[in-house]
Amino acid sequence: MNRSQPNISVLIPDSQDHKLLVLQVVNCLSLHKNIKIYVMSSDRHNYLKYSRFVKHLSYYPEKDDKNWLSNINREVEKYAIDVIMPVFEFGIEKLIENKDLLNQKDKLCILPSLTHFKTAQDKGLLYLYLKANGFPCPESIITKPNELPNLKTLKFPLIAKPVSGFGGGQQIIVLNNNDDVIKYSKSNTFSCNAIYQNYIYGYDLSCNVLCDNGEITAYSIQNSSLFHKDDVTAQKGFQFINDLELIEIISKIMKSLEWSGVANIDCRYDEKEDAFKIIEINTRYWMNVDASAVANVNFPYLHCLLTQNIKPEIQEADKITYLNLKGLVRQVLKKPTMVFKIGFLKKNTPLLFALKDPLPMVYKFVWRTKNIIVSKIQKL
C-alpha cells in the first residue's frame, strides 16, 4: 500500500441483506490498514460483529426507509464516516433514490443514476436496452407472470428465469420443449416478469468492473471452471483471464449507461457464432469479490478511493486460478495432497481470509447448526 493513501472510515449500512457477501467486502477492505470498517444491521445476531476487522457493528431494528437513512446520518456523525458503501441491490437503490436525505451526501460512494440502475438490474429492461443499442445478447422474449410466451422467434433449448429478485443462478431453468414451457409458466411463483432466451452453446464468463461516469477504472474477467450442478449455477472456481474483445464490448456498454460504481456482467461465449453475448448485469458487489482482491484488483478499496476523488491507473487482475471454500473442499476430497500446497492455498483461495478472521464463520456454523437442531426437535 502507498503510504500516502489517506485513512478512510467506511460505513456498510445494509449488512443484513447478504451477510456472506458483506463479509467478503470486509475481507477486501481488511487488506489495507488505513481503512476502518463500520457496519449497520437490522439483524441482532449478525455474525459480522465478531469480525476482528469490523470496528463497530450498530444494531437498529428494521423500520421504514426514512428511519434507516436517519440512522445512517447518526452513524456518519458519530464515527466521522468518510464513505457510505452499500453492497446489495436493495440498499444501493434506496440510497440512490433518497440521497438528498443524507446530511452529508457527498460521502455516499459513487453510484449510477436511478434510471440506469433500474435498466441494468431488470433482465427484461436490460435485454430491450442492449437490443435497441446494438449490443450482442441472446434473442429473448419477456412475459408477464404466468403468461405463456410466443416462441416463434426462439428455438429450443431455452433458458427461462425471472427478470429480477434472484441471483447466483437461482430460479434459472433449461426448457427443452413446449411441455416444459407450459409447466414452467404454470408452476413459477415469482411475481415479476419472466424472460425466455435462446440457449447459447459455449461457456460462461463474468466481467467485474469499477467505473467512474462510464469510464472503466478497474476490471477482472473470470472464466468459469467449476460449478455447483451445471453451467447455469453459481461458481465454485474460475480462472482470471484477459480478453480485449470482451472488455471492449463491456466498455461500450458501461459508457452508454454512464455507469458509476461497481457491476458484475454475466457473459457467455457463443461457440456457434464465435461471439460474446451479454446475459445480465448484477448491479452490486458479487460473490467471490475477494477473489479479485487476491488477484490484486481490490474493488471495494478502489471504490473508496474513487469516492475520495483519488483515481488510480486502470487495473486488471493477475491471471490466476481461484477456488472458493466450497470449491477447495471439493478439490481436496478429490486430491487430499492439495492441503500441503501452502503457496497455492495462500494465493489462490480465500483460506487466508478465513484463518485471519475465523470467528464470523465459526459463529455462522454454530448458529445454523443450532437452528437445524431446534427445528428438528420441534417437528418431533
Secondary structure by P-SEA (a helix, b strand, c coil): ccccccbbbbbbccccccaaaaaaaaaaaaccccbbbbbbbccccccccccccccbbbbbccccaaaaaaaaaaaaaaacccccccccaaaaaaaaaccccccccccccccccaaaaaaaacaaaaaaaaaaaccccccccccccccccccccccccbbbbbcccccccccbbbbccaaaaaaaaacccccbbbbbbcccccbbbbbbbcccccccccbbbbbbccccccccccccbbbbbbbaaaaaaaaaaaaaaccccbbbbbbbbbccccbbbbcccccccccaaaaaaaacccaaaaaaaaaacccccbbbbcbbbbbcaaaaaaaaaaccccccaaaaaacccaaaaaaaccaaaaaaaaaaaaaaaaaaaaac
